[in-house]
Amino acid sequence: MTLLGRLLKNRKAGETHTAWNLPNLQGPEQLTLTSEDFGDGEVMPLKQCAKQIGGADLSPRLAWTALPPGTAQLLLVVEDIDVPMAKPAVHCLALIDPSAAEHLEPGALSARQPGSGVRILRSTIGRGYHGPAPIKGHGPHRYVFELFALSAAADSAPTTPPIDQARPRAFLPTVTAPVLGRGRLTGVYER
């Protein structure tokens, strides 16, 4: 696998196609997203990594600063922007009820037992949080946790396909509620 990583070393998705750069998800960058497990730009602990590399696929504890008035719902997108594909891989996609969750405890992004007020949507990999498992030798991968404070619930309007079945790249452009604030946190992992 190390040879494959070296062969793909210069191929990375980059930030161009991240949720952060979608026109409909633009807004003031006034939220600060933090984790007790790692700082912005720091290495993520193994427990947050995928099971196939010895991790526990345990989503990190996430906390955010005060939400803008009028926030109806939070949208959380976790993307690997260094995956050797045309677009970043979405490792987790979730909607959060801000009245039910003021932060996320470790494991709150589990598909089987999500935290209070958390609705897990489909990601590139499946449902729920999927931790880092970059190709050996490919170099450091950045995992960007992007939080958007929406003025209306993203799941209030009927969509085709239904929101629970839609792929992330089909769902994200359909979010029409204005973004009142947003913030991001980047974790790094390399094998």
N, C-alpha and C positions, 0 to 999 in steps of 0.2 A: 504494500500500500504506500510505502514511502516513495517509491519510484513514481507512482501515479501522482502523488502530491507535488513532487518536483517538476513533473511534466506540465502540470496545471498551474504552477506557481504564479504565472503572470495573468491568469484568467480569474477575474473576480467581478461579482455583480456590481459593486459600487453603490453609491447613494442615490443616483439619478431616479431610480424607480421605487424608492422607499415610500411608505405611507406618508412620511414626513414631507415629502416633496410633491404630493398630489395637490392639485389646485384647490380641490374642495376641502382639504384638511389644513389649510393655512389659517393662522391665527396668531395672536400675541403669545410670545414665548415667556409667559409669566409664571408657569408652574415649575417647581423644583422637585424632581423625582429622585429619591434616594433609596439605598438598601443598606441594611446593617451587615450584609454578607460581603459586599465589595463596593469600592468607591468608583466614581466615574473614570473610565479608562483603565481600571485595574483588572487583574486576573480574577476570574470567577472560580469559586471553590469547586472541587471535584463533586461534592454532593449535588450541585446544581447541573452537572453534566449528565449526558445520556447513560442509561444502564449498560449499553454495549461497550462502553469504555471504562466501566467501573464506577460510574456515578449512580445517583439515586433518582434522577429526573425530578428533583424537588425544586419547585419554583421558589425563587428567593422572596424574602420579606421585602415588600415595597411600601414606601410611604411618600406622600406628596404634601406640598404646602397647601394653604387654604385655597379652596376652589373659588372661581369667580362667581358672583351672584348670578342666579338663573341657570346654574349647571343642572341639567336634567339627567345626564348619563355620562359615564366615562367610557372611552374606547381605548383599550390597551392593545398595542401591536408589538410583538417581539420578532425582530428580523435579523438574520445572518447576512450582513452586507458583503461578506468576503467569500461566499459560496461560489464555486466555479460554474455559474449559470448566467443566463442573460439578465435575470432579475433576482433580487434577494429572496431567500427562502423564509417564509413566515413560520416561526417556531411556535407561536401562540397568538391567538386572536380572541379577545374577550370583551364583553360589555359588563360594566360595573354600575350598580345602583349606588350613587353617592350617599343616599340616606341610610343605606344598610352597611356600607363599608367605608371607614375613614382611612384605612390602609389595608394591605394584604399580608396575611401571615404566611410563613413558609408552607408551601403545598396548596395554597388557595386556588391555584390555576390547574388543579387536577381535573381531568375529564370525569373521573368516577365520583369524586367528592369535592366539588368546587366550594370555595368559601361562601359565606353569607353574602347575598347580593351579586354574585358573580355568575354570568351566563357565558359558557364556553362555546365558541363557534369553531368552525372548521379551519384548520391551518394547512400549510403546504404538506405537512407530514401526517396529519391526522387531527385528533381533537385533544385539547389540553396542552399543557406545557411539555415541550420536548427540548431537553437540554442540549448543550453543545456536544458535538461529536465530529469535529472537522477531520478531513482526510489527513493522515500522517504525512508530514513533510510539506504541507501546503502553506505553512506559515501561520501567523496569528490571525484568528477570525474575530471580528467585532460583532457582538450581539447587542443590538440597539433596542432598548425598551422605550417605546413611544407612547405617551399618555395624552389623550385629547379630551378636553372638557367640552361636551356638546350641549347646545341650548335646547335640544329636543332629543327624544329617544331615537336612536338609529333603527330600532326594531319596531317602531310604531306603524310604519307604512308597509303594506304588502309588497313583496318583491317576487320576481320570477328569476331563478328558482327561489323557494323560501329561504330566509336568512340562515336557517340551520343547515341547509344543504349547499349553499353557495360557496364557491372557492374564494379565498381571500382576494385575489386580483379581480374577481367579478363583484364582490361585495363592497370593497373599500371605495370605489368611485361612486357608489350609489348613496353614500352618506351625504345627505343634503343639509343637515342641521348645522347652522353656523358654529364654528369653533371659537369658544370664548377664551380659551387659554390652552397652552400645551407645554409639555416638558419632556425631556429625554435623559436616559442614563445608558451608558455604554459599558458592557463587560467584555473582557477579552479572554479567549482560550486558544491554546495551541497544543498540537500533539507532535 
